[in-house]
Amino acid sequence: MKYTILIALSAVAAMTMTGCAVKAGNETLGKMDKAQIEHSIVKGKSTKSDVKSLFGDPDKTDFDNNGNEKWTYTHVRKDAKAVNYIPVANWFVAGTNDTTKSLIVLFNDNGTVKNFINSDAKGETKGGLLQ
């Protein structure tokens, strides 16, 4: 009986501590790692339609100083910290661990990829009375 209760409590604790993740932005970018992105886009060969078929419409379009068209894709994932689920403690200290992925693609006049860069950044969002 004690063993069953212990297992049940452990299962509840594990489910509670897994927390929730909030995702925003381009889901395809969020699922790919740097190596997959670098393998999928080929400078001088990949076209706008190739990039669009991979990632969909860009989050932002712009031109660089040389007049090259620039597409930007972003994805943000926020994972709740474990302290968020501790009663009373979460009044004082809470937050999320954040991961931001970015992909910027520059195109030549003929519509092929001139250059691109992708990056991952880690950070955190802090909340609570002591933050």
N, C-alpha and C positions, 0 to 999 in steps of 0.2 A: 504494500500500500504506500509506504513512504517513498519507495523507488518510483512508483507511478506519479506521485505528486511532484517529485523532484524533476522527472522528465517533462511533465506538463509545464512547470514553472520555467524550466530551461528553454523550452520551445517558445513560450510567450516572451521571455526576455530576448531571445534571438530575433523574433519577429519585430519587436519594438525597437531594437537597436539597429536594425537594418536601415531605418530612416527612409526618407523620401528624397528623390532627386527631381529637381526642376530643370527642364531643358528648354532652350529657346534657340531659334535660328535654323540653319540648314542641317537637317538630320543626316543626310548623306555624308557631309563633312564631319559630323560628330562621330560617325561610325568608322571612318577611315583613319588609318595612321599615316605618318609622314611618308613611309616607303610606298604605300599603296597610291597615295596622291602623286608622288614623283614618278611612279611607274605608269600612271594613267594619263598624264599630260606630257606631251613631247614638244619641246621648243621647235618652232619652224614647221611642224607637221600637224599638230592638233589645231582644229578650227574652232570658231565660236560655237558652231552647232555641236561639235564634240564635247566641249566644256559644258554647254547647256544641257546636253543629254545626260551627262554625268551628275551635275549638281543642280540643274534647274535654273530658274531665273536668278540672277545675282541680287544680293541684298542692296547693293549700291553700284551705280555706274558713274564713271567720271572720265576725265581726260588728264593725262600727265602733262608736264611742261613742254614735251615734244609733240603733243597732239595725239599720242597713242591712246586708244580706248582702254580703260581700266575697269575691270569687274572685281568686286569685293564680295566675299562670302564669309559669314561668321557663324559660329555655334558656341553657345555658353551652357555649361552644366554646373548646377549648384547642388552640392550634397550637404544635407543637414548634419551638423556635428552631433555627436552622441550626447553632449551635455544638454542639448535642447530637450531631451526626454527625461531629464532629472528634475522632478518637482522642486520648486523654490530656487534651486541653483540656476535654473534657466531664466529666472527674473534678472539675475545679475550678469551672467555670461551666456551668450548664445551666438549662433552664427552659422555660416556655411563655408565649405571648402569649394572654391570655384575653379573651373578649368575653361579657358577661352581658346578656341581654335579659330585661326584666320587664314584665308586663302585670297591672295591678290594676283590677278592674271592681267598682263599687258598684251595687247594685240597689235600686230603690224597692220599696215594699210590694206594688205590683202586678206585680212581676217584670220591669219594664223597666229599662234601663240608666239610672242616675242620673248617673254620672260614671265616667270611666276615665282612667288614665294609663299610658303606656308609656315605657320608658327603655332606653337602651343604655349600658353602662359598659365601659370598657377597663381592663385591668390586666395583671399578669404574675405568674407563679409562678416563684420562683427556687429553684435547687437547686445541689448541688455543694459542694465543700469550702470555697470562698471565700464562700459565701452565708450 
